[in-house]
Every structure is written in structure tokens, then in C-alpha cells.
Amino acid sequence: MLSHAVLGMFQAFLGKVLSVAQYGSIGLLLGGEQLFGAMGWPVPEIYQQYKDKRTGIVMGIWLLGNAIQNGLTSTGAFEVFFDGERVSNTMNHHKQNHHKQTSFQQLLQPLRNIMFI
């Protein structure tokens, strides 16, 4: 249950643009001949050259696009709940400790406090 993970507007915008470009290029690769035919345009030579390699190109676009999109939209934030109560919030930890990684011990300490009161 993640709440309030802040993502910059520019990063969110780039993620959406990348998603549109990713799906658009995949759609063009898979349905390009029909699209060009419907518009009355000749099929470009470069499209014909890579026609046999479409499956690999689509998989490459999908994997690379998703990896870039994940890097743009990942905040690294997570929350730990125990018995309905939030015991750890990495967003607060990052603000207090200037973006240092949360250690395993730091995650366990609030749980120990609750369980062994």
C-alpha cells in the first residue's frame, strides 16, 4: 500500500510521452502496411527491409521502453504495515537522511517495538 509517493511532473510527462511513442511504434510496425495502404501512400523502403525482423524489433521496443519508463517513474518509496498500522515509511526516512538507503535494521526496529512492547 503505497501512498503519496511524489513523482516530478516532468518525469511523469516523459513517462507518458514514452508510453505513447512505444505503443505508437509497435502499432506502426505491426499494422504499417494496412495503414500506409489506407492512406494511399507507398510502403517505405525501410519498413520493407525490417519486415522479417518485426517480432524482435517489437520485443526490443517493449523491453527497452519499459526499462526506461521504470527508471523515469520509480520513486523507490515503500511503506511497511503491521496489523493495519504503518510502521515504516521510506519517504520520511529519505527526507530526514538526505536520500540514504533504508537498512534492514531500520525497517525491523519499528516492528520490534510494536511486537515486544
C-alpha positions in Angstrom: 0.0 0.0 0.0 1.9 3.0 -1.3 0.5 6.4 -0.8 1.8 9.9 -1.5 4.9 8.8 -3.5 5.9 12.1 -5.1 7.0 12.0 -8.7 8.2 15.1 -10.6 5.8 16.5 -13.2 8.5 16.4 -15.9 9.3 12.7 -15.1 5.6 11.8 -15.2 5.2 13.7 -18.5 8.2 12.0 -20.1 6.8 8.6 -18.9 3.5 9.3 -20.7 5.3 10.5 -23.9 7.4 7.4 -23.9 4.4 5.2 -23.4 2.6 6.9 -26.4 5.7 6.6 -28.5 6.2 3.0 -27.5 2.7 1.9 -28.3 2.6 4.0 -31.5 5.8 2.5 -32.8 4.6 -1.0 -32.0 1.3 -0.3 -33.8 3.1 1.1 -36.8 5.4 -1.9 -37.0 2.5 -4.4 -36.7 -0.1 -2.6 -38.9 2.0 -0.4 -41.0 1.2 -2.0 -44.4 -2.5 -1.6 -43.8 -2.0 2.0 -42.5 0.1 3.1 -45.5 -2.4 1.3 -47.9 -5.4 3.0 -46.3 -3.7 6.4 -46.7 -2.8 5.7 -50.3 0.9 6.0 -49.6 3.6 3.6 -50.7 5.2 1.5 -48.1 8.6 3.0 -47.2 11.6 1.0 -48.2 13.0 0.9 -44.6 9.7 -0.7 -43.5 10.2 -3.4 -46.1 13.8 -4.0 -45.1 12.8 -4.8 -41.5 9.6 -6.6 -42.2 11.0 -10.1 -41.4 12.5 -8.8 -38.1 9.3 -7.2 -36.8 8.9 -9.6 -33.9 12.4 -8.9 -32.5 12.1 -5.2 -33.0 8.7 -5.1 -31.2 10.2 -7.1 -28.3 13.2 -4.7 -28.2 10.9 -1.6 -28.2 8.8 -3.2 -25.5 11.6 -4.2 -23.2 13.7 -1.0 -23.7 10.7 1.3 -23.4 9.6 -0.4 -20.2 13.0 -0.2 -18.7 13.3 3.5 -19.4 9.8 4.1 -18.2 10.5 2.3 -15.0 13.6 4.4 -14.4 11.7 7.6 -15.0 8.7 6.8 -12.8 10.4 4.8 -10.0 10.5 6.7 -6.6 12.0 3.8 -4.6 9.4 4.5 -1.9 7.5 1.9 0.0 5.7 1.6 3.3 5.6 -1.3 5.8 2.3 -2.0 7.6 1.9 -4.3 10.6 -1.6 -5.2 11.9 -3.1 -2.2 9.9 -0.6 0.3 11.4 2.2 1.9 9.3 5.5 1.1 11.0 7.9 2.4 8.3 7.8 4.9 5.5 10.8 5.3 3.3 9.7 8.8 2.0 10.0 10.2 5.5 13.3 8.4 6.0 14.7 9.7 2.8 13.8 13.3 3.7 15.4 13.0 7.1 18.5 11.3 6.0 19.2 13.0 2.7 18.3 10.1 0.4 20.4 7.4 2.1 19.2 3.8 1.7 17.0 2.3 4.3 18.8 -0.5 6.0 17.1 -3.8 7.0 17.7 -3.0 10.7 15.9 0.3 10.3 12.9 -1.5 8.9 12.9 -4.1 11.6 13.2 -1.7 14.6 9.6 -0.3 14.4 8.3 -3.9 14.1 10.3 -5.0 17.2 8.9 -2.0 19.1 5.3 -3.0 18.3 5.7 -6.7 18.8 7.7 -6.6 22.0 6.1 -3.8 23.9 
